[in-house]
Amino acid sequence: MLVLAVLLPVAAWWRFGWHWALGLACGCAVAYFNFRWLKLGVEGLADRIVSTGQPRSGKGIVGRFLIRYVLMGLAAYGILTVSPASLYGLLAGLFLPVAAIACEAAYEAYVALARGL
């Protein structure tokens, strides 16, 4: 995800201009933090369910889930007020996890074919 988050805005700058690149960079940042917070939330819920030690606060987990959507909304609003053309880049950047999963799937398929599996 981090490699794509650097390469895609550079390619967008070259192809579409700085408005798209700025929007794409913001979208990639929001998507990355959204993914990380989602991962922490799921780990927190799993820890709360299976752990016998100190459970995490349910309010904190739910708060993180809600903050993710507030962050996406604020980023979209900020980009839209600065430059409406950047909104397309922001929306494209939110698909960063999908692009990263596609790259991982292609790599795994290559490795499986190279090993003859």
N, C-alpha and C positions, 0 to 999 in steps of 0.2 A: 504494500500500500504506500509506503513512504517513497519508494523509487518512482512509482507512477505519479504520486503527488508532486514530485519535482519535474518529471519529464513532460507530463501532459500540459501544465501551464506554459512551459517554454514552447512546446509545439503550437499551442493555441495562440501565443503571442506572435509567432512567426506567420501563422496562417490567417488568423482572424483579427489581430490587433490587441492592444493592451486592455481594452474593456473586457473582452472575453477571457483573457489570461487572468486578470484580477478576479473576475467572477469565478473562474474555474479554481484558482488557488484558494479562494474563500470556501468554495463548495467542498474541495478536497479536505481542507482543515476541519470543517464542520463534520464531514463524513467520518474522518479519522477519529475525532473526539467522540462522536456519536457511537462508533463501533467500540472504542475502548470503554466508554461508560456502560454500554450495553453488556459487554463482557464482564465488567466488574459487578454489575447488577445481577447477572445470572449466577456468577460465582457467589455473591452474597446471599442470594436466595437458596442456592444449593447448600452453602455452609450453614445457613439458618435451619434448614430442614434436617440435614444429616449429622451435624456436629453436636457433640455433647458438651463442648466447652462453652465459652462465652458467645452467645448468639449475637449477630449484628442487629441493629435497630431496624425494624420494618419501615419506620418513617423515613429513615435515610435512604433506603433502597428505593422506595416509591418517589422520594424527592429527586433522586438522580434520574429516574425514568422521566419525570416531568420536566426537569431542567434541559434534558436533551431536546425536547420539542420546542421549548422556549428559545433555546439557542438557535435552532434552525429558523424559527420565525423571525428572530431579531436579525440574523444574518441576511435573510431574504429581504426584509424591510430596509435594512441599511444599504444593501446593494441596489435595491430598486430606487431609493431616493437619490443615491449618488449618480447612478448610471443605469437606466432601464435596459440598455443593451447588455450589461454584465449579468443580468438575471439569467440569461440562457447559459452562460458559463457556470453560474452557481448551481443551477439545476443539473447540468451535466456533471459537475464535480460531486454532487451527492451520490452519483452512481460509482464512486471510486471503489467501494467494497466489491461490487459486481465485477468490475474490471480486474481487480486483484484475484478474485476467485477464478475467473476465466484464465488468467495467467498461470495460476497454480494448477488448474486442471490440465492445461496444455503441457506443463512441465511434468506432471505425474504421468500423463499418457506417453510422453516421450521416453521417460525413464522406464516405464513398463515395456514399451516396444523395444527399447535398446537392450533390455535384459531378457527379452524373449518370453515375457510372462503373458 
